[in-house]
Amino acid sequence: MQLPHTLYKFFWDVNPEKIDLTLRAPYVINRLLDKGDLEAARWVLKSYPKETIIETFRKRKDFSPWNGTFWANLLEIPREEVACLEPSYRLMRKKLWPY
């Protein structure tokens, strides 16, 4: 599996050529489904097993609440299992960024 060059722009803080797409799957999934576009979403859904994507939403809190809700609905994940939608985490986010 190789990251398409058209998706490099979503990895502005690292060298996209050096990302281990298997070892760093949660990071790649998070970055592309939270910050990416339609092409990025399609690539993630084609490249990673559904269970890996679901597990990423269960463990990683750094999705936006909007994206967490969208993907929870699409992937049929109960909202209470989506880490970024936990009430305590959402309260902390509002304190840091009240907009």
Secondary structure, 3 states (H helix, E strand, C coil): CCCCHHHHHHCCCCCHHHCCCCCCHHHHHHHHHHHCCHHHHHHHHHHCCHHHHHHHHHHCCCCCHHHHHHHHHHHCCCHHHCHHHCHHHHHHHHHHCCC
